[in-house]
């Protein structure tokens, strides 16, 4: 039996091959035609197609492809009907009448929470450490930029590939008016309830990226870098980071926001 290849980059149409080759070289992974994928034993294929980049788990019972999409689907519905600044994430981050804080989302993932906050008028710095997830997010932002309607929102989103702790340590040295007023964290953490239903994106992230073993040091770095508050998104029953009690919590059905207040937002 051939050894399992963790990741390959694949292309379907000849027009997509040059991009697939470039992405494969950037990641240091093999590049293949999707027509020959069945001859390989691989865990994931980063697919280059007419719609952009998509990460596809392999295998007979694999979940569907994951891609960053800000134009349609759940993200578009949330932008139009999500509840504006009344959303729990907006309240946690301090969005209010006349207040649109500078926010650093240092666990950006596919950028959905950051996009919601940018839609509400906040300036966002998005930090993502995984080279694969960063590419998916970058691709989603580039495709969304083709929409005139979304361009003002995307102009408020700046994507950086970096380790979150190192980025926060550098941000803490900035002049106060350039530091993020709010640092937003949504770290991965070990799941032990194997019967729980987990979104396919979470399964992919956990398999490909792993848990955030540095989540506790991430909180310390965030508290040093943020001017006004740190917001940590957690599953509703999960422990607080570092067992440190937040200033207050906002509870939802499946998740909550732990808010560490440092200074009044203005």
Wavefront OBJ file of the C-alpha trace (Angstrom):
o trace
v 0.000 0.000 0.000
v 1.351 3.433 -0.945
v 2.084 5.948 1.809
v -0.627 8.503 2.551
v 0.176 11.936 1.137
v -1.179 14.636 3.485
v -1.933 17.214 0.770
v -1.743 17.602 -2.993
v -2.723 20.465 -5.252
v -4.986 19.530 -8.152
v -6.352 21.013 -11.357
v -9.210 19.950 -13.627
v -9.078 22.230 -16.672
v -5.870 23.112 -18.510
v -6.517 26.794 -17.818
v -6.270 26.091 -14.068
v -2.984 24.197 -14.278
v -0.599 27.213 -14.051
v -2.220 28.385 -10.820
v -2.191 24.885 -9.373
v 1.514 24.598 -10.132
v 2.222 27.973 -8.518
v 0.222 27.100 -5.387
v 1.892 23.685 -5.121
v 5.328 25.287 -5.343
v 4.364 27.815 -2.680
v 3.230 25.065 -0.306
v 5.879 22.531 -1.274
v 3.358 19.814 -2.146
v 2.797 17.615 -5.233
v 0.611 18.877 -8.087
v -1.647 16.497 -10.018
v -4.448 16.427 -12.534
v -7.698 15.653 -10.741
v -8.342 12.994 -13.387
v -5.460 10.994 -11.896
v -6.300 11.611 -8.247
v -7.820 8.136 -7.877
v -4.386 6.616 -8.390
v -3.015 8.339 -5.278
v -3.535 7.862 -1.566
v -3.940 11.351 -0.147
v -5.784 12.984 2.748
v -6.634 16.324 1.113
v -6.532 17.973 -2.278
v -6.350 21.737 -2.656
v -8.395 22.092 -5.818
v -7.904 24.895 -8.333
v -11.017 25.336 -10.463
v -13.098 28.011 -12.164
v -14.556 29.069 -8.805
v -11.173 29.528 -7.131
v -9.515 27.434 -4.422
v -11.252 24.700 -2.452
v -9.919 22.211 0.085
v -11.395 18.772 -0.525
v -11.022 15.853 1.914
v -10.360 12.584 0.091
v -11.886 9.162 0.675
v -15.238 7.431 0.089
v -17.027 9.091 3.037
v -15.269 12.441 2.904
v -17.164 15.653 3.543
v -17.649 18.290 0.860
v -15.096 20.871 -0.181
v -14.311 23.878 2.010
v -13.766 27.313 0.497
v -13.923 30.927 1.671
v -17.047 32.529 0.215
v -18.174 36.062 1.009
v -20.511 36.480 -1.963
v -23.180 33.820 -1.464
v -24.447 31.235 0.977
v -24.579 31.646 4.745
v -22.209 34.615 4.824
v -24.315 36.640 2.390
v -27.489 35.778 4.322
v -25.867 36.831 7.581
v -24.703 40.110 6.041
v -28.235 40.952 4.904
v -30.337 39.498 7.718
v -27.946 38.823 10.624
v -29.183 41.567 12.912
v -26.620 44.321 12.422
v -24.952 45.693 15.526
v -27.418 43.755 17.657
v -25.504 40.528 16.926
v -23.777 39.004 19.929
v -20.336 39.220 18.318
v -20.870 42.934 17.648
v -21.899 43.581 21.245
v -18.916 41.610 22.525
v -16.515 43.628 20.380
v -18.049 46.915 21.510
v -19.798 47.921 18.293
v -22.374 50.553 19.206
v -23.831 53.810 17.938
v -20.894 55.933 16.852
v -18.353 53.293 17.949
v -16.551 51.180 15.353
v -13.383 49.837 16.958
v -10.171 48.765 15.245
v -10.163 44.981 15.602
v -7.483 42.340 15.153
v -8.862 38.855 14.483
v -5.739 36.802 15.119
v -7.384 33.403 14.516
v -8.964 34.401 11.217
v -9.801 30.976 9.742
v -12.131 31.473 6.780
v -12.792 35.066 7.821
v -16.510 34.856 8.504
v -16.555 36.626 11.862
v -14.161 39.285 10.565
v -16.384 39.856 7.539
v -19.409 40.409 9.797
v -17.503 43.027 11.790
v -16.185 44.715 8.640
v -19.745 44.790 7.280
v -20.707 46.787 10.371
v -17.986 49.348 9.624
v -15.018 48.144 11.688
v -11.452 48.071 10.373
v -10.054 44.549 10.647
v -6.594 43.030 10.654
v -6.873 39.299 9.958
v -4.028 37.042 11.079
v -3.864 33.399 9.997
v -0.948 31.057 10.672
v -1.827 28.099 8.426
v -0.459 28.572 4.892
v -3.320 26.509 3.422
v -6.110 28.328 5.276
v -4.415 31.649 4.491
v -4.511 30.800 0.779
v -8.210 29.856 0.975
v -9.022 33.118 2.751
v -6.919 35.188 0.359
v -8.685 33.554 -2.580
v -12.117 34.254 -1.083
v -11.280 37.919 -0.542
v -9.955 38.278 -4.087
v -13.083 36.730 -5.595
v -15.321 38.894 -3.429
v -13.448 42.010 -4.580
v -15.016 41.543 -8.016
v -18.331 42.635 -6.480
v -18.771 46.408 -6.451
v -21.156 46.046 -3.520
v -18.566 44.285 -1.359
v -15.524 46.411 -2.182
v -16.130 48.987 0.605
v -16.351 46.134 3.129
v -13.239 44.381 1.845
v -11.302 47.653 1.952
v -11.635 47.437 5.738
v -10.049 43.948 5.873
v -6.276 43.485 5.832
v -4.979 39.903 5.712
v -1.621 38.859 7.155
v -0.025 35.432 7.393
v 1.745 35.159 10.738
v 1.881 33.288 14.028
v -0.635 35.033 16.264
v 1.547 35.342 19.386
v 4.488 36.822 17.467
v 2.156 39.203 15.609
v 0.551 40.360 18.859
v 3.938 40.911 20.487
v 4.879 43.182 17.587
v 1.501 44.945 17.699
v 2.008 45.711 21.392
v 5.030 47.846 20.437
v 3.067 50.073 18.068
v 2.052 53.629 18.999
v -1.254 53.519 20.865
v -3.292 54.938 17.962
v -2.035 52.087 15.729
v -2.658 49.240 18.160
v -5.880 47.237 17.827
v -8.536 48.503 20.175
v -10.023 45.006 20.286
v -8.273 41.665 19.867
v -10.622 38.834 18.886
v -9.708 35.197 19.550
v -11.484 32.031 18.460
v -8.897 29.344 19.253
v -9.227 25.671 18.460
v -9.229 23.456 21.505
v -9.333 19.677 22.022
v -12.770 18.078 21.629
v -13.326 14.936 23.657
v -17.030 14.390 22.930
v -16.749 12.213 19.839
v -20.529 11.992 19.498
v -20.869 15.741 18.962
v -21.739 16.935 15.498
v -18.958 19.186 14.246
v -19.093 21.332 11.141
v -17.050 20.003 8.240
v -14.860 23.119 8.320
v -13.975 22.428 11.957
v -13.091 18.823 11.170
v -10.840 19.934 8.339
v -9.192 22.648 10.427
v -8.551 20.279 13.309
v -7.079 17.621 11.031
v -4.989 19.956 8.905
v -4.012 22.692 11.355
v -4.366 21.040 14.760
v -5.457 22.508 18.077
v -4.134 25.839 19.314
v -1.777 24.483 21.959
v -0.619 28.050 22.592
v -4.123 29.355 23.389
v -3.176 30.372 26.919
v -0.098 32.324 25.824
v -2.309 33.799 23.105
v -4.516 35.385 25.765
v -1.523 36.935 27.533
v -0.230 38.354 24.247
v -3.676 39.647 23.326
v -4.103 41.421 26.658
v -0.719 43.109 26.165
v -1.531 44.231 22.605
v -5.177 45.333 22.897
v -5.896 48.924 23.824
v -9.446 48.428 25.104
v -10.572 44.801 25.277
v -9.949 41.176 24.356
v -12.856 39.018 23.189
v -12.580 35.217 23.267
v -15.170 33.071 21.496
v -15.666 29.710 23.234
v -18.032 26.768 23.090
v -20.698 27.439 25.715
v -19.424 24.870 28.229
v -15.706 25.191 27.556
v -13.370 26.430 30.304
v -12.014 29.964 30.153
v -8.480 30.403 28.826
v -5.855 30.182 31.578
v -8.779 29.744 33.999
v -8.899 33.534 33.999
v -12.319 35.005 34.700
v -13.456 37.558 32.104
v -14.970 40.927 32.959
v -18.277 39.555 31.677
v -19.715 36.955 29.302
v -22.332 36.951 26.562
v -24.025 33.548 26.296
v -25.551 31.991 23.204
v -27.098 28.577 22.581
v -23.875 26.835 21.552
v -21.150 29.405 22.133
v -20.293 32.351 24.313
v -18.032 35.395 24.273
v -15.660 36.051 27.166
v -14.909 39.782 27.309
v -11.784 41.066 29.072
v -12.291 44.820 29.427
v -9.182 47.002 29.726
v -10.352 50.494 28.839
v -13.545 52.165 27.662
v -14.061 52.130 23.904
v -14.631 55.451 22.206
l 1 2 3 4 5 6 7 8 9 10 11 12 13 14 15 16 17 18 19 20 21 22 23 24 25 26 27 28 29 30 31 32 33 34 35 36 37 38 39 40 41 42 43 44 45 46 47 48 49 50 51 52 53 54 55 56 57 58 59 60 61 62 63 64 65 66 67 68 69 70 71 72 73 74 75 76 77 78 79 80 81 82 83 84 85 86 87 88 89 90 91 92 93 94 95 96 97 98 99 100 101 102 103 104 105 106 107 108 109 110 111 112 113 114 115 116 117 118 119 120 121 122 123 124 125 126 127 128 129 130 131 132 133 134 135 136 137 138 139 140 141 142 143 144 145 146 147 148 149 150 151 152 153 154 155 156 157 158 159 160 161 162 163 164 165 166 167 168 169 170 171 172 173 174 175 176 177 178 179 180 181 182 183 184 185 186 187 188 189 190 191 192 193 194 195 196 197 198 199 200 201 202 203 204 205 206 207 208 209 210 211 212 213 214 215 216 217 218 219 220 221 222 223 224 225 226 227 228 229 230 231 232 233 234 235 236 237 238 239 240 241 242 243 244 245 246 247 248 249 250 251 252 253 254 255 256 257 258 259 260 261 262 263 264 265 266
